[in-house]
């Protein structure tokens, strides 16, 4: 089978398409014929050499999320049948023509969605749900600040927050992205290329969803309300810095970190089951537009995935970038 392969650590020029052995499923595993796979920041960090795949996943084949068809069952699989349209999250290897997944970690592709749309769901919507609901405990009537609201996670989180009944404040350095984000639940947009978010956020917020890291830590703490929760998902603007911790004590704040990729199989399976019950139905229309929808900026043939890396590194995308194998559904 073909796979996207990192031939070394470096820039987009190290991305190649190579023939690799087609995997055979073991007990409890299904093999999925991948039609489309999302691109994530983790893929870029792995390509640069700073974020290796977890043990048990391909070291040189990137890809954390996929959509496709079940094509082979391992011994003991009872949940799926060949031909089922599915999607899911993996620790790596999603940007190959086939990937092995434990049956408990596979999700059905919602009716009416394409493979491309399915490949734009798992990483960002799992992350947003885990951060807002499980970690952040966001409730109706609360205010949430979502940084990088035009990103894949940002567009997913703003939709989920709107569904939960929260007021959504989003930040971006792009006025165009902020304008587009209003369609996905953003009530107040803050252009951080023009003003500091802490001076424009207005009333205190109950939850902060942060992808920035150290450089924004102090400002994030300052805008949180009493017993507010900050959930850290990324460190785009640095991992080290100095901060005044006084607000943490006096406002009884919580600083929570979370990451998807390094979770064990039992924790991943539990999240998949909860997501399937509580979130997956929101992607399916029942006489009216669905509550949630994946946001896809652009698709690329896998042979041109280096271009998608360049776009993401320049922060030009709004929502997701998705790679497809040429003969698959666009």
Helices and strands as residue ranges (DSSP letters): E 2-6, G 12-14, E 15-19, E 29-38, H 41-48, E 65-73, E 85-89, E 98-102, G 103-105, E 106-108, H 115-119, H 122-129, I 130-135, E 143-146, H 152-164, E 167-172, H 175-181, G 182-184, E 188-191, H 197-200, E 205-210, H 214-223, E 224-232, H 246-250, E 254-257, H 265-278, G 280-283, E 296-301, G 302-304, H 305-313, E 320-324
